[in-house]
Amino acid sequence: MNRTQFLQTAAAGTALAALRARAVENAALAARKNPDQLNIAIIGAGAQGRILTESCLRIPGIRFVALCDIWSYSQKYTGNIIKKYGHDIAIYEDYREMLANETEKLDAVIVASPDWMHAEHANACMEAGLHVYSEKEMSNSLEKAATMVHTAKATGKLLQIGHQRRSNPRYIHAIETLIHQEKLLGTVTTAMAQWNRAKADDITWPKKFEMDGTTLDKWGYNSMTEFRNWRWYKKYGGGPIVDLGSHQIDLFEWVWETNPKSVIASGGTDFYDHREWYDNVMCIYEYDTPDGTARAFYETQTTTGHRGFSEAFRGTNGTIEIAEVPARGNSALREAHAPEWDEFAARGLIKQMSAPITKSATKNVDVDVRVTKAAAAWPLPVDMTKPAHQPHLENFFNAIRYGTELNCPGEKGYETAVAVLAVNRAVATQQRIEFNPSDFIV
């Protein structure tokens, strides 16, 4: 081969390689234009991040491109889960490096880092042109939470907050259909909810994966204990009332379709004296409704798991008891004086009640048949067959794909943050916190 032939052959090879590269780029671009295919990343691959990851992996058309976490253990653990599903991902310690290298490939980011970093991570992603699903609480600071709403408005990017009950079909049926539309409960005057957990020690870590002091300091943590148990420390989280209570206190606003007008609270660090946030909190909210004042009681305990987690919405004609786990709550209870509910059962809105108990198991004890009949359960007919977070993630992805309305946009998440973060302030000051309607608007 002479020099001319060599150059011609080399040029042809270069041209062919360029054509092939462009074909790959065009194929990738075509895939990106397919609304059913979304490329995502996750920031924060710890316990909650893994739950969200596993739900995402169940949703068709969702492809992980990248994972970011400051801890090598979480990188490896969650990364292996993703790779088992055939997703080829890049792994990063610094979210800024991830965005610099991967943004052009991405449509959205799941933010599941500790609360104090949600705003920084979510804002950076939206400013990079990406939609964001952020775990609740939006932040342990209202000021930071507000920046997320501002950034979403400024960039035009979607911001979904992880109050997943708002996408749960059982909750939608109970609140939107039975309470709002059908008035099954009559006037809802009170509500109560709780999330109680048994006594537990601090979360530990595999010693071989322990981060050194320099790395911890780089990312703002004082120790591995604080890093692993960040929810208990004021710099990083808001304690159990924020971590657990946010999900359920959000429901009170949904039921009454208004924000609270006040809250009182009591609590303390009565058992875990080495932790900063309150290990028990009890609070009462008041709401102004068209039917008058309504009140909601909420508690979270960390020394007893009694009654677990569930919610009860109580009206003049009955009560709905519900929980994410049906075994903890999945029925309506009719007041003895209320109109019969057979018509609702005939329409499939509730299931036929269980057989009422009309006889006492103890001799010579009278039983009020009216009470026992009212106490019989009318099960809710809607089953939740998916992991708890999956419908909420599906709502987020469908909003990107098809313009579906978000079930919990940033503005709604902010309203809940205002109500929930005020509880810690009420405990600290031992004063009644009064809200103004403007407090809930960014």
N, C-alpha and C positions, 0 to 999 in steps of 0.2 A: 504494500500500500504506500503510494507516494504521499507527499505532504498535503496536496490539495484534497486527495481522497480522504485522508485522515481528518482534515478539518471539516469536510462535508459530513462525514459520518458522525463526528463529535457534535456538530451543530444540529444534526438530525436527532441525535440522542438527547441533547439538551432541550430541543423543542418538544420531543415526545414526553420527556420528564415534566416539562412545564404544563403540557396539556393534561397529563395525568394528575398533577397537583391541582390544576384548576378544576378538573372534574370532581376531585375529592371535595374541594371547597364548595363547588356548586351543589354537590349532594348534601353537604352539611348545611348549606344555606337553605336548600329546599326543605330539609328536615326541620330547621328552625322556623320556617314559615308555616309548617304544619301545626295548627293549633292544638292538636292532640298530643304533640311531643313537647315536653317541657324539660329543660335542663336546670338542675338546682344544685345548691351547695348548702352545707350546714355549718354554722358557727356555734360551737358548744356541743361536744359529743359525749357529755356525761350521762347520768341516769335518765334525765328528762329528754336529752337529745336522742338517746337510743330509742326511747318510746316513740318519739316523733319519726325517727328514721324508719323503724319497723312498720309504722303505719304508711309512710310514703311508699315503701317498697311493695305494698299491697295494691297500690293505685296504678292502673295501666297508663302508660305513656309518660311516666315520671322517671327521669334518668339523673342519677347523681354524677356530678362532674368533679366536685371537690369537697373536702372536709377540713375544718380548721378547729384546733383545740390546743391550749397551751400545755396540756399534760400528755406525755407520750403514751401513758396507759390508755387513756380515752381514745387517742388517735388509733392505736393498734386494735383495741377491742371493737369499737364501732366501725372502724375501717374494714375489719375482717367480716363483719356482718354484711356490709355493703358489697364487698367483693364476692361473697358467696352467691350473690344474686347476679353476678356477671357484670357489675358496673366497674369500669376502669376509672379510678379516682386519683386525683392529686391530693396530697396531704400537706397541710401547712400548720405552723405554730402561730404565725402572725397573720391576722385577717387582712392587713393592708397589702401584704405580699400576695395573698390569695386574690384580692380584687385586682391588683395590678396585672396578674398573669391570666386570670380566668374570666374576667367580666364579659369579654366578647363571646364567650361560649355559654353564658348563663342567662336564664330568664328570671330566676328568683332565688332568694336565700331564706333558709329557716334559721332564726336566731334563738338559740336555747342556752345561751351563756347565763351566768349569774345575773340577778336583777340589776345590779349597779352598772353593768356593762350593756344592757339592752339598748339604751338610747345611742351610745357611741357606735355600736355595731349596726343597728338599724339605720341610723342616719347616713353612715358611710355607704351602706349598700344602696339606699335610695338615691343618694347623690351620684352614685356610679351608674344609675339608670336601671336598677333592679327592683322588682317587687319584693316585699318582705312579709313573712309570717313571723311574728315575735311572740315568744312565750309571755304569759302574764307573770308577774306584775309588769306593767310597762317600764316601771323604774321604782326604786325606793325613794325617789325624789320627784315631786310633782313638777318642778321646773324642768327636769330632764324629760319627763313624760311629755310635757307640752312641746318640747322641741321635736319630738317624733311626729306629732300631728302637723306642726308647721312644715317640716321637711316633706311629708307626704303631699301636702297641698302645693308646696313650691315646685316639686318635681313631677307631680301628676302620677306618682307611683302608688300602687295599692299597699295598704298596711292593714294586715289582719292581726288582731290580738287573740291570744290563745285561751279565751273563755269557751271551751269546746262544748259546753252544754247548750249553747245557743244554736248549734247545728245538730244536736242529738234529736232524732225524730220522735222519741218518746217525750222529751221535754217540749218540743214544738207542739205536739198533739195536746199535751196536758195544759199548756199555758195558752197557746194561740186558739186552739179549738174549744177545749172544755171550759176554760176559765173565761177567756175574752169573748169568744163567739157564742157559745151555748149557755153561758152563765150557770153552769152546772152547780157551782158552789154558792150561788146567790151573791151576796156582797162579801168579798174577801176582807175580813177585818184584822186578822193577825197571821203571822207566819213564824215558823221557827226552824232552825237548822243547826247542825253541829258537825264537826269533824274532830273526833277524838281518837287519840292513839295511845297505846300502852307505853309504859316507861321503856326507854331505850338509851343505850350508851351512845357516845359520839361515834360518828362514822370514821372508820380507820382506812388504811391503804396498804397495798403491798410494799414492803420496805424496799424491794429492789427497784421500784418505780418512784421512789421519793424524790421530789424536786429539791435541788440545793437552794441555799439561802439567796444566792445571786439571782437565780431564775424566779423564785417567788417574789423577790423585791422588784424585779423588772416588771412583773405583771400586777403589782400592787397588793400582794398578800404578805402578811407578817409571819405566817407559819403554815405548815401542812394541815394542822388542826383547823385553822381558820379557813383554809382553802377548801377542805373537804366538808366543813360544817358551816359554810358561809351564810346560810339562812338564819343562823342564830346571832349574827354580828351586825351591828348597826351600819357599818361602812358598806356592807355588801347586800343586805336584804332587809326584810321587815318583820321577821319572826313568823310564828305559825299563823297569826291572824291574817297576815298578808299572803303567805305561801299557800295556806289552805282556804282561808275564809273568802278570798277574792272570788273563787269559783261560785260560791253559794250566795254571798251578799249581792253579787251581780244579778241573781235571780229575783231578788225582791223588787228591784227597779223594773225588771221585765214584767213581773206580775202586775204591779200597780202603775206601770207606764209613767213613772215620775221618779225624780231623785229624792233622797231623804231631806227632811228639813232640820233634823237634829240627830245626835247620837250621844249616849252616855255609856261609860264602860268602866269595868273594874278588872284588874288582873295583876300579875306580878311574877317576879323570878323567885318563886317560893320553893322550888324543888331543885332545879339545876342552877346552883349559885355561881357556877363558873361561866354561864352563858349570859349574853347581854340582853337579849330580847325576852319578853314575858313568856313563861312556859304555860300560862293559862290566862285566858281572856274570856269575859262574858260581856256582851254589849246589847243595847236596845236602840233600835232606830225608830224614828217617827216619820210618817209620810202623810202629806196632805193629798187626799184623793177627792173626786167628785162626791163620794159617799161619806166623807168625813175623815177623821184621823185614823190611820192604820199603823199598827206597830209590828216590828219583827224582832225576835230574840235570836241571837247567835252566840254560840260558844265554841271554843276550841281548847281541848285538854291534851296534855302530853304525858300524863301519868296514869291514865285509864283509857281503855278502848271502848268503854261502855257506850252503847248505841251507835258506835262507828260513825258513818257519815250518811246523812240523808237530809231531806227537806220536807216540810209539811206546810201547805198553804190552806188556811182554815177560814171557811166562810159560814154564812148563816144557814146554808142548806147542806153543808158537808165539808169534807177535808180531802185533799189529795196528798198522799204520801208517796214520795218518789226519790230515787237515787240513781246514780250511774250504774250501779249493780242492782238489777231487779230484785234480788233476794232481800235487799235492805229497804226497798220501798217501790211499790208498783201497783197501787190501788187507790180507789176512791171510797170514802166512807160517808154514808148518808146520815144526816140528822133525822131523828125519829119523826119530827113534825114536818119534814120537807116533803114536797110532792114526790110521788113514786118515780123511779128512774128506769122502769122497764122500757119506756119508749126510747131512751138513749141506748139501751142495750140492743133493742130491735134494730136500730140504725147502725149498729156496729161501733158506736163511739166509746162504749165501755163493754166489758164482758159481763155475762150474767153473774150475779153475786154468788158467793159460796153459801151453802146451806146455813141458815141462821140457827144458833143454838137456842132452844126454847125450854130446855130442861136443865135443872141443876144437877151436878154430879154429887152434890151433898144433900142428904135427906133433910126435910123440914126447913129448907131455905127457899124462900120465894124468889122467882126470877122475873124481872120486868121484861116481857117479850118485846116491848117497843125498843128498849135499849139494845137488846141482843140482836134484833133484826137490823137496827141502824148500824151496829158495829160490824156487821158482815161486810166483807171486802168485795168491791166490784173491780176486778183487775183491769188495768189499762190494756188495750188491744194491740198496741204498737210494740213490736219487738226491735231491739237493738242488736243486730247480728254482727256488727263490726267492732273493732277496737275503739275505745272511747274517743280517741282523737281523730280517727280517720274521716268521719263526715265533715269535720271542721276544716281539715286540710283539703278535702275534695271541694268544699265551698270556695276556698282560697284559689285553688288551681282552676276551677271553673270560672271564677271571676276574671282571671288572666286570659283564659281561652275564649270565653264567650260573653264576657261582660256581665256575668251573674252578679247580683248585689251581694256584697260582703255581709255576713251575719254579725260580725263584730269588728267594724272598722276602728281606726285609731280614736276617733271622737268618742265612740261608745266605751272603749277601753279606758279612756281618760276619765270619764264620768265615774266608773267603778273605782279607779285609783283614788279619786278624790274622797269617795265615801269610805274606802277601806283604810287608807293611810291615816285618816282622821282618828281612827280608833286608838292607835298607839298614842296619839296626842291626848286623847281623852283620858287614857289610863295614867299618863305621866302627870297631867295637870289636875286630875280628879275633878274636872269641870265638864259641864255639858257643852258640846260643840254645836253651834248653830250654823247652818249653811244658808248661803244666799244662792238663788238660781244662777247668778253669774259665776259662782265658784266652779260650776261644772262645764263651763264653756272656755275653750282655749282661745 
